[in-house]
């Protein structure tokens, strides 16, 4: 049985709870074990490291040290958490002197981090460890006719293309295809949504999200599927402001890739938090009701 140490992170526990619900539901339906890391803490995102590097890495490494004692690879769905945890691993491997300082900090909590724990993204786990062909066998409601723009965002395939091609990743596309959906041509699949620029330079971020929404609409997508909580929030939560600022009329659902897989696996929408989204994904939900919209 496949099993992973699950690191939900702050976003999935609150604003991105539908992502957490859908990941847990999909993994459970496929018989993949998720053991939540006990007493996990914030990964620190990018803020801590820009203020005090060693403290930032130590905060992130605490989660890895606990996972190390579990003897499992880490599953981190949030793009930022995934990136930061992997960055911490690289830093510890490359900088022996700073690794010592980080372990001195961890020692205050009775921990040490000496064996690098692999940090995995669920897109990679499902496509590689579980397998696309096996996923096809588990489909209960093929999503024939559903057109989805696969949006990876700027983090999970960069900087080194560890899980997929940095310019044209395809693993999410393959997962969507496996459940019967049609991934549309989506050139900006790895472009940035602006992230936290939405709180500091809103005009710039709105333009970036406009382009992402427009590309999905131009290529006939019924919805965007993403793997990043911040991307989902920006693309969905700011559509009304984008419409007002740029005289558009977008009403495009932005779901998590796991929502699409879950519906195909026969999981009810409300069990994955689809009822919490601001723009209801009616065409996706229709497959759960046995009728098309």
Secondary structure, 3 states (H helix, E strand, C coil): CCEEEECCHHHHHCCCHHHHHHHHHHHHHCCCEEEECCCCCCCCCCHHHHHCHHHHHHHHHHHHHHHHHHCCCEECCCHHHHHHHHHHHHHHHHCHHHHHHHHHHHHCCCCCCCCCCCEECHHHHHHHHHHHHHHHHHCCCCCCCCEEEEECCCCCCCCCCCCCCCCCCCHHHHHHHHCCCEECCCCCCCCCCCCCHHHHCHHHHHHHHHHHHHHHHHCCCCEEEECCHHHHHHHHHCHHHHHHHHCCCCCCEEEEHHHHHHHHCCCCHHHHCHHHCCCCCHHHHHHHCCCCC
